[in-house]
């Protein structure tokens, strides 16, 4: 059994509580409501194929952090599958934790050739359907604990809840597994997961994680609630998964969702930027900013630049990087 495993972007998972001081009156702002219309803007530029080494998850082993069982962050079940400890005592199958754990196991396998890492990623890939909600040809991966968004008890995600970020990261996992060991099962599972990321026009449907706003933009929601939060890092991680699924299958539906979500980021990314400061985490909580997430946003914009070649994404990634450097100086 492997007791040490590289976990990339662990801090991106739901569970980080921010220490910003906010009043009850200014901590939220209204975002554009959901619409029942199905049409949305689409990015019209090129979508390029990148090499596996250019993918954001392809990092050198010495750049990957490690998490040890002794830290108390997680434990293993009887099958050796990691269970994240919520509140350091409640073990759960956390969808993003499982996806990231398995993705990085694959990267460790690619780096070391150690078959134990590949076997671990396979077992997590096999476990995920067992814990999923199967509904109308779709497959959803639940969060089985209540979660107070930003620590606000009036904005609680009630278990079970679902997230576009988790759905997208698990798409990335199955694409990576299929890349190493082509199996039709991985494609079939990916098809079912992708269908959860199609925009939902029925505003009464449950669960949902993708919506079209009244101004005709497609949003992939990390925390699906009304009104939407428009969380940046979660949407971009979902875009990773849709991109990987499109590369795997060539699906025209996936291309439409990919183009729609890229168009949204291109139009709305200026709203997330704070000149010479750390970017907004989401649009509904404008005072929530974080150094770590700002770095993630910057890398994610670099990914969009790499798959589109769009100079606006290149320029915005440069601006975010410069903003972060100035903010770092002020922080010191």
C-alpha positions in Angstrom: 0.0 0.0 0.0 1.3 3.5 -0.9 1.3 5.7 2.2 2.6 8.8 0.4 0.9 10.3 -2.6 1.2 13.5 -4.4 -1.8 15.7 -4.3 -1.9 18.7 -6.6 -4.3 21.6 -6.0 -5.6 20.1 -2.8 -6.4 23.6 -1.6 -8.9 24.0 -4.5 -11.3 21.7 -2.9 -14.4 23.0 -1.1 -13.6 23.3 2.5 -11.3 26.4 2.6 -12.7 29.0 5.0 -11.6 32.5 4.3 -10.7 35.0 7.0 -12.0 38.1 5.3 -13.9 40.6 7.4 -17.3 41.5 5.9 -20.4 43.1 7.1 -23.8 41.4 6.7 -24.8 44.0 4.1 -21.8 44.0 1.7 -20.7 40.4 1.7 -22.8 39.4 -1.3 -23.9 41.1 -4.5 -26.5 39.9 -7.0 -25.4 37.9 -9.9 -27.3 37.4 -13.2 -30.2 34.9 -12.6 -30.5 31.6 -14.4 -32.6 31.5 -17.5 -34.7 28.7 -19.0 -33.4 29.6 -22.5 -30.9 27.1 -24.0 -29.0 29.4 -26.2 -25.6 30.9 -25.1 -22.6 32.7 -26.5 -19.9 30.6 -28.0 -16.2 31.3 -28.5 -15.4 31.4 -32.2 -11.7 31.1 -32.2 -9.6 27.9 -32.6 -9.4 25.1 -30.0 -6.0 23.5 -30.2 -4.8 20.1 -29.1 -1.9 20.3 -26.6 0.5 17.6 -25.7 0.1 15.7 -22.4 3.1 17.5 -21.1 1.4 20.8 -21.6 -1.6 19.8 -19.6 -1.8 21.6 -16.2 -1.7 18.3 -14.4 1.6 17.2 -16.1 4.1 18.4 -13.6 7.5 17.1 -12.6 7.6 14.9 -9.6 9.8 17.3 -7.6 7.2 20.0 -8.1 4.4 18.0 -6.5 3.6 18.3 -2.9 2.9 15.1 -0.8 0.3 14.3 1.8 1.1 11.6 4.4 -1.5 9.6 6.3 0.1 10.8 9.5 -1.1 14.4 8.8 -4.6 13.4 9.7 -6.1 14.8 6.5 -7.3 11.5 5.3 -7.4 7.8 6.0 -7.8 4.7 3.8 -10.8 2.4 3.6 -10.5 -1.4 3.5 -9.8 -1.3 -0.2 -7.1 1.3 0.2 -9.3 4.1 -1.2 -8.6 7.5 0.5 -11.3 9.0 2.7 -11.0 12.7 3.4 -11.6 13.6 7.1 -14.1 16.4 7.4 -13.5 18.2 10.6 -10.6 15.8 11.2 -13.1 13.1 12.2 -15.8 12.3 9.6 -14.4 10.2 6.8 -16.1 10.8 3.4 -15.5 9.8 -0.2 -14.8 13.4 -1.4 -15.2 13.6 -5.2 -12.5 16.2 -5.9 -10.1 14.6 -3.4 -10.5 11.2 -5.1 -10.1 12.6 -8.6 -6.9 14.6 -7.7 -5.5 11.7 -5.7 -5.9 9.4 -8.7 -4.7 11.9 -11.3 -1.6 12.4 -9.4 -1.1 8.7 -8.9 -1.1 8.4 -12.6 1.5 11.2 -12.9 3.6 9.4 -10.3 3.3 6.2 -12.3 4.4 8.1 -15.5 7.4 9.5 -13.6 8.5 6.4 -11.6 7.1 3.4 -13.6 5.8 2.0 -10.2 2.8 -0.1 -11.0 1.4 0.4 -7.5 0.5 4.0 -8.5 -1.3 2.8 -11.6 -3.2 0.2 -9.7 -4.3 2.8 -7.1 -5.6 5.1 -9.8 -7.5 2.1 -11.4 -9.1 1.2 -8.1 -10.3 4.8 -7.5 -11.6 4.9 -11.1 -13.5 1.7 -10.3 -14.8 3.0 -6.9 -16.3 6.3 -8.2 -19.2 4.7 -10.0 -20.1 2.8 -6.9 -20.6 6.0 -4.9 -22.3 7.9 -7.8 -26.0 8.9 -8.3 -27.2 7.3 -11.6 -30.0 9.3 -13.1 -31.4 9.4 -16.7 -28.2 8.2 -18.3 -26.1 10.6 -16.2 -23.7 10.0 -13.3 -23.3 12.5 -10.5 -20.7 12.3 -7.7 -22.2 13.5 -4.4 -20.8 15.6 -1.5 -22.2 13.8 1.4 -21.7 16.5 4.0 -23.2 19.9 4.6 -20.9 22.8 3.6 -21.3 26.5 4.7 -20.0 28.4 1.7 -17.2 30.8 3.0 -18.3 29.8 6.5 -21.7 31.5 6.2 -24.4 29.4 7.9 -27.1 31.1 5.8 -25.5 29.8 2.6 -25.3 26.1 3.3 -24.9 23.4 0.6 -27.1 20.7 1.9 -26.0 17.1 1.4 -26.1 15.5 -1.0 -24.9 18.3 -3.3 -23.1 18.2 -6.6 -20.5 20.4 -8.3 -19.4 21.1 -11.9 -15.8 21.1 -10.6 -16.0 17.6 -9.3 -17.8 16.4 -12.5 -15.0 18.0 -14.6 -12.1 16.7 -12.6 -13.5 13.1 -12.8 -13.8 13.6 -16.5 -10.1 14.5 -16.5 -9.3 11.4 -14.5 -11.0 9.0 -16.9 -9.4 10.7 -19.9 -6.0 10.2 -18.2 -6.7 6.5 -17.4 -7.9 5.9 -21.0 -4.7 7.5 -22.3 -2.6 4.9 -20.4 -4.9 1.9 -20.7 -7.6 2.4 -23.4 -10.8 0.9 -22.1 -14.3 1.4 -23.6 -15.6 1.5 -20.0 -13.8 4.8 -19.4 -15.4 6.3 -22.5 -18.9 5.1 -21.5 -18.4 6.5 -17.9 -17.2 9.8 -19.4 -20.3 10.0 -21.6 -22.5 9.8 -18.6 -20.6 12.3 -16.6 -20.4 14.8 -19.5 -24.2 14.8 -19.7 -24.4 16.3 -16.3 -22.5 19.4 -17.6 -25.0 20.1 -20.4 -26.9 23.3 -19.5 -30.2 22.7 -17.6 -33.1 24.7 -19.0 -35.6 23.3 -16.5 -35.2 25.5 -13.5 -36.9 23.0 -11.3 -34.6 20.1 -12.2 -32.4 18.6 -9.5 -29.5 18.1 -9.4 -28.0 20.7 -11.7 -24.5 22.3 -12.0 -24.6 24.1 -15.4 -26.9 27.0 -16.3 -27.4 29.7 -18.9 -27.7 33.2 -17.4 -30.3 35.7 -18.4 -27.6 37.6 -20.4 -26.9 34.5 -22.5 -23.7 33.2 -20.8 -23.0 29.6 -19.9 -21.8 29.0 -16.3 -20.4 25.8 -14.8 -21.2 26.2 -11.1 -18.9 24.8 -8.4 -21.6 25.6 -5.8 -25.0 25.3 -7.6 -27.4 27.6 -5.9 -29.8 30.4 -6.7 -28.7 33.0 -7.4 -25.5 31.5 -8.9 -22.1 32.2 -7.3 -20.0 32.2 -10.5 -16.9 30.7 -8.9 -13.9 31.1 -11.1 -11.5 28.3 -10.2 -14.3 25.7 -10.0 -15.6 26.7 -13.5 -12.1 26.5 -15.0 -11.4 23.1 -13.5 -14.7 22.0 -15.1 -13.4 23.4 -18.4 -10.3 21.2 -18.1 -12.5 18.2 -17.9 -14.7 19.2 -20.8 -11.6 19.9 -22.9 -10.2 16.5 -22.0 -13.5 14.8 -22.8 -13.7 16.6 -26.2 -10.1 15.5 -27.0 -11.0 11.9 -26.1 -14.3 11.7 -28.0 -14.5 14.6 -30.5 -18.0 15.2 -29.3 -19.7 18.2 -31.0 -21.9 18.6 -27.8 -18.7 18.9 -25.8 -17.3 21.4 -28.2 -20.4 23.5 -27.8 -20.1 23.5 -24.0 -16.4 24.1 -24.2 -16.9 27.1 -26.5 -19.7 28.4 -24.4 -17.7 28.3 -21.2 -14.7 29.8 -22.8 -16.8 32.7 -24.1 -18.1 33.3 -20.6 -14.6 33.5 -19.1 -13.4 35.8 -21.9 -16.3 38.2 -21.4 -16.4 38.1 -17.6 -12.7 37.7 -16.5 -12.3 41.5 -16.2 -14.9 41.4 -13.4 -12.8 38.9 -11.4 -9.6 41.0 -11.7 -8.5 43.5 -9.0 -5.7 45.7 -10.3 -2.6 45.2 -8.2 -4.5 42.8 -5.9 -5.6 39.2 -5.6 -8.6 38.3 -7.8 -12.1 37.7 -6.7 -12.9 34.1 -5.8 -16.4 34.4 -7.2 -18.7 37.2 -8.4 -21.3 36.8 -5.7 -18.9 37.4 -2.8 -16.7 40.3 -4.0 -14.6 40.6 -0.8 -13.5 37.0 -0.9 -9.9 37.1 -2.2 -7.0 34.7 -1.6 -3.4 34.6 -2.6 -3.4 30.8 -3.3 -6.5 31.0 -5.5 -5.1 34.0 -7.3 -2.1 31.8 -8.3 -4.5 29.1 -9.5 -6.5 31.6 -11.5 -3.4 32.7 -13.2 -2.3 29.2 -14.2 -5.8 28.5 -15.4 -5.8 31.5 -17.7 -2.4 30.3 -19.0 -4.2 27.0 -19.8 -6.9 28.8 -21.8 -4.2 30.7 -23.6 -2.5 27.4 -24.5 -5.6 25.8 -25.9 -6.8 28.9 -27.8 -3.8 31.0 -28.6 -6.1 33.9 -27.9 -4.1 37.1 -27.2 -6.7 38.3 -24.7 -6.1 35.2 -22.5 -2.4 35.6 -22.8 -2.7 39.3 -21.8 -5.0 38.6 -19.0 -2.8 35.9 -17.6 0.1 38.3 -17.7 -2.0 40.9 -15.9 -3.1 38.5 -13.2 0.5 37.5 -12.7 1.6 41.1 -12.3 -1.3 41.9 -10.0 -0.2 39.0 -7.8 3.3 40.2 -7.6 2.2 43.7 -6.5 -0.2 42.2 -4.0 2.6 40.0 -2.6 4.8 43.0 -2.1 2.0 44.8 -0.2 1.4 41.7 1.9 5.0 41.6 2.9 
